[in-house]
Amino acid sequence: MGEKEKSSLRKRADAIKEFRCKNLIAVLEEPNDYKNIGRTIRNINALGVEKLYIIDSRNKLPDDWQEIRSRKSLAKASVSAIKWTFVKRFNSTEECFEHLEKKRFVSIVTSPHIKGEENVVLHEGDYTQIRLAVWFGNESRGISELAIEKSEFCVNIPMYGIVESLNLATSTGIVLYEITKQRREFQKKYKRGQKKYQHKAKHKKKED
């Protein structure tokens, strides 16, 4: 990579920094298909999600982040987004929840069907929790009972066709678009509020 290209990428990184969604993690629970992992990485990078966690009990992926990034299959499926995305793997759902709970993250799960004790239609939910992890289930089995049990609520994408499910890459794109849109609006409002407060405090200090 030439210096000119590096400079261009640095400018792009600086320009999008304020639009990244802080403390937002997407979680893939036991994905089967490398292509789906790669396409999800592309989605979360494009939408400004901070991190991707992958539950991988069959050890399909290496533990080391740099090794994950060097996988040609993921680089191809993600259209090189893997190079700019933080990915962490876990051996089990339990291990991932333990890590998230320690970091005080709220978890929600996604499903095309009503599954949790509390179920929310995608566009009616509030996703502005300070630390949020959004779980997506296996391509064929869906989300696990343990993940449903440990989550705050289950998000459903409304379906109006004969087919009542979407592939993993499409689901992550639709769900995370709504969530990142809300969080960006919230971050912008919060930032404006902070500036207003700082301006008032500064003005008051001058008067004193």
C-alpha positions as CSV (number, residue, x, y, z in Angstrom):
1,M,0.0,0.0,0.0
2,G,1.4,3.4,-1.1
3,E,1.7,6.5,1.1
4,K,-1.0,8.2,-1.0
5,E,-3.4,5.4,-0.4
6,K,-2.6,5.3,3.3
7,S,-3.2,9.0,3.6
8,S,-6.5,8.6,1.8
9,L,-7.6,5.8,4.1
10,R,-6.5,7.9,7.2
11,K,-8.6,10.8,6.0
12,R,-11.6,8.5,5.5
13,A,-11.1,6.9,8.9
14,D,-11.0,10.4,10.5
15,A,-14.1,11.6,8.6
16,I,-16.3,8.6,9.7
17,K,-15.0,8.4,13.3
18,E,-17.8,10.4,14.9
19,F,-20.4,8.3,13.1
20,R,-19.2,5.0,14.6
21,C,-21.6,3.5,17.1
22,K,-19.7,3.3,20.4
23,N,-20.3,0.2,22.6
24,L,-22.4,-1.6,20.0
25,I,-21.4,-5.3,19.4
26,A,-23.0,-7.8,16.9
27,V,-22.8,-11.4,18.0
28,L,-23.0,-14.4,15.7
29,E,-23.9,-17.6,17.5
30,E,-22.4,-20.7,15.9
31,P,-22.5,-19.5,12.2
32,N,-22.0,-22.4,9.7
33,D,-21.0,-20.5,6.5
34,Y,-17.8,-18.5,6.0
35,K,-19.6,-16.4,3.4
36,N,-22.2,-15.4,5.9
37,I,-19.5,-14.4,8.4
38,G,-17.8,-12.4,5.7
39,R,-21.0,-10.7,4.6
40,T,-21.9,-9.8,8.1
41,I,-18.4,-8.3,8.7
42,R,-19.1,-6.2,5.6
43,N,-22.5,-5.1,7.0
44,I,-21.2,-4.1,10.4
45,N,-18.2,-2.3,9.0
46,A,-20.4,-0.3,6.6
47,L,-23.0,0.5,9.2
48,G,-20.5,1.6,11.9
49,V,-20.9,-1.2,14.4
50,E,-17.9,-1.2,16.8
51,K,-17.2,-5.0,17.1
52,L,-18.2,-8.5,16.0
53,Y,-18.1,-11.4,18.4
54,I,-18.4,-15.0,17.1
55,I,-19.4,-18.1,19.1
56,D,-17.4,-20.9,17.5
57,S,-17.5,-24.1,19.5
58,R,-16.2,-26.1,16.6
59,N,-13.0,-24.0,16.3
60,K,-13.5,-23.0,12.7
61,L,-11.8,-19.7,13.4
62,P,-8.4,-19.0,15.1
63,D,-8.3,-17.2,18.4
64,D,-5.9,-14.5,17.3
65,W,-7.5,-11.4,15.7
66,Q,-4.6,-11.0,13.3
67,E,-5.0,-14.6,12.1
68,I,-8.7,-14.1,11.6
69,R,-8.0,-11.0,9.5
70,S,-5.6,-12.9,7.3
71,R,-8.1,-15.5,6.3
72,K,-8.5,-15.2,2.5
73,S,-12.1,-16.7,2.6
74,L,-13.2,-14.0,5.0
75,A,-11.3,-11.2,3.2
76,K,-13.0,-12.2,-0.1
77,A,-16.6,-12.5,1.4
78,S,-16.3,-9.3,3.4
79,V,-14.8,-7.4,0.4
80,S,-11.7,-6.7,2.6
81,A,-13.9,-5.2,5.4
82,I,-12.2,-7.8,7.7
83,K,-9.1,-5.6,7.6
84,W,-10.9,-2.8,9.3
85,T,-13.1,-4.7,11.7
86,F,-12.5,-6.0,15.2
87,V,-13.5,-9.6,15.5
88,K,-13.3,-11.8,18.6
89,R,-14.2,-15.5,18.9
90,F,-15.6,-17.4,21.9
91,N,-15.8,-21.1,22.6
92,S,-19.3,-21.1,23.9
93,T,-22.4,-18.9,24.4
94,E,-21.8,-19.1,28.2
95,E,-18.3,-17.7,27.8
96,C,-19.5,-14.8,25.6
97,F,-22.3,-13.9,28.0
98,E,-19.8,-14.0,30.9
99,H,-17.5,-11.6,29.1
100,L,-20.4,-9.2,28.1
101,E,-21.9,-9.2,31.6
102,K,-18.5,-8.4,33.1
103,K,-18.4,-5.4,30.7
104,R,-22.0,-4.5,31.7
105,F,-23.5,-5.0,28.2
106,V,-27.2,-5.5,27.7
107,S,-28.0,-8.3,25.3
108,I,-30.9,-8.6,22.9
109,V,-31.6,-11.5,20.5
110,T,-33.1,-11.5,17.0
111,S,-35.5,-13.9,15.4
112,P,-38.1,-14.0,12.6
113,H,-40.5,-15.6,15.2
114,I,-41.7,-14.6,18.7
115,K,-39.4,-16.4,21.1
116,G,-38.6,-14.4,24.2
117,E,-40.7,-13.4,27.2
118,E,-40.7,-9.9,25.7
119,N,-40.9,-9.5,22.0
120,V,-40.4,-6.2,20.1
121,V,-41.0,-5.4,16.4
122,L,-37.8,-4.0,15.0
123,H,-38.9,-0.5,14.2
124,E,-40.7,-0.1,17.5
125,G,-37.8,-0.9,19.8
126,D,-35.5,1.4,21.7
127,Y,-31.8,0.5,21.1
128,T,-30.1,3.4,22.8
129,Q,-28.8,1.5,25.9
130,I,-25.3,2.6,26.7
131,R,-23.7,-0.8,26.1
132,L,-25.6,-3.1,23.7
133,A,-24.9,-6.6,22.2
134,V,-27.2,-7.8,19.4
135,W,-27.3,-11.6,18.9
136,F,-28.0,-13.4,15.7
137,G,-28.6,-17.2,15.6
138,N,-27.4,-20.1,13.6
139,E,-28.5,-20.2,9.9
140,S,-30.6,-23.4,10.4
141,R,-31.4,-23.6,14.1
142,G,-31.8,-19.9,14.9
143,I,-30.9,-18.4,18.3
144,S,-30.3,-20.7,21.3
145,E,-32.6,-21.0,24.3
146,L,-29.8,-19.9,26.5
147,A,-29.3,-16.7,24.6
148,I,-33.1,-16.0,24.7
149,E,-33.1,-16.6,28.4
150,K,-30.2,-14.2,29.1
151,S,-31.4,-11.5,26.8
152,E,-33.6,-8.4,27.6
153,F,-35.9,-9.0,24.7
154,C,-36.3,-10.6,21.3
155,V,-36.4,-8.4,18.1
156,N,-38.6,-9.6,15.2
157,I,-38.4,-8.4,11.6
158,P,-42.0,-8.1,10.3
159,M,-42.6,-10.7,7.5
160,Y,-45.3,-10.3,4.8
161,G,-44.5,-13.0,2.3
162,I,-44.9,-16.8,2.0
163,V,-41.3,-17.2,3.0
164,E,-41.0,-16.3,6.7
165,S,-37.2,-16.1,7.1
166,L,-34.2,-14.2,5.8
167,N,-30.6,-15.3,5.4
168,L,-28.1,-14.3,8.0
169,A,-26.4,-11.6,6.0
170,T,-29.7,-9.9,5.1
171,S,-31.0,-10.2,8.7
172,T,-27.9,-8.6,10.2
173,G,-28.1,-5.8,7.6
174,I,-31.8,-4.9,8.2
175,V,-31.6,-5.2,12.0
176,L,-28.3,-3.3,12.4
177,Y,-29.4,-0.5,10.1
178,E,-32.3,0.3,12.4
179,I,-30.2,0.0,15.5
180,T,-27.2,2.1,14.2
181,K,-29.6,4.8,12.9
182,Q,-31.1,5.2,16.4
183,R,-27.8,5.1,18.1
184,R,-26.3,7.7,15.8
185,E,-29.2,10.1,16.4
186,F,-28.9,9.5,20.2
187,Q,-25.1,10.1,20.1
188,K,-25.6,13.3,18.1
189,K,-28.2,14.6,20.6
190,Y,-26.1,13.6,23.6
191,K,-23.1,15.4,22.1
192,R,-25.2,18.5,21.4
193,G,-26.4,18.4,25.0
194,Q,-22.9,18.0,26.3
195,K,-21.7,21.0,24.3
196,K,-24.6,23.1,25.5
197,Y,-23.9,22.2,29.1
198,Q,-20.2,23.0,28.7
199,H,-21.0,26.3,27.2
200,K,-23.3,27.2,30.1
201,A,-20.7,26.1,32.6
202,K,-18.0,28.2,30.9
203,H,-20.3,31.2,30.8
204,K,-21.3,30.8,34.5
205,K,-17.6,30.5,35.5
206,K,-16.8,33.8,33.7
207,E,-19.7,35.5,35.6
208,D,-18.4,34.2,38.9
